[in-house]
Amino acid sequence: MRSGLGGLVKVAGYIAWATFGIWGFLLCLAIVNQAAGFWGVVVAFFVLPVTFVAAPWYAGVAWGNWFPLLVCYGGGIAATILVGIGSAIAGDET
C-alpha cells in the first residue's frame, strides 16, 4: 500500500518536472527572442544552461515579470519535493 501511494506521488513529481521543464524552456526562449531576436535564440541553443539561468532573472529584473523565474525554479523545486515525499512514503523495499 505504501509503495503504491509513494509511487503515485513520485509519478506526479516526475510529471510536474517534465511539465515545468518544457514550459520553462519555452518561456526562456521567448524571453531571449524578445530581448535579442532570432539570432539570440540560435545562440541560446548552443549555450542552453546559461540561457536557463540568466533569462528568468533578466525578465524579473529588467521587465518586472517574475513569472518565468517562478516557473523555472519554483516548478523544479516543487517537483523535487514531490519526488522526495514519494520516496519517503514508499520507504526501502529491499
URGIJO-V731410 format. One record per pair of residues at least 24 apart in sequence whose C-alpha atoms are under 7 Angstrom apart, sorted by the first residue. I is the first residue (numbers start at 1). J is the second residue. Records with the same first field share a line. If there is no record, write none. Layout:
I=J  J
This chain:
2=89  90
3=89  90
6=86  87  89  90
7=86  90
9=82  83  86
10=82  83  86  87
13=79  80  82  83
14=79
16=79
17=75  76  79
20=71  72  75  76
21=72
24=68  71  72
27=68
28=52  55  56
31=55  59
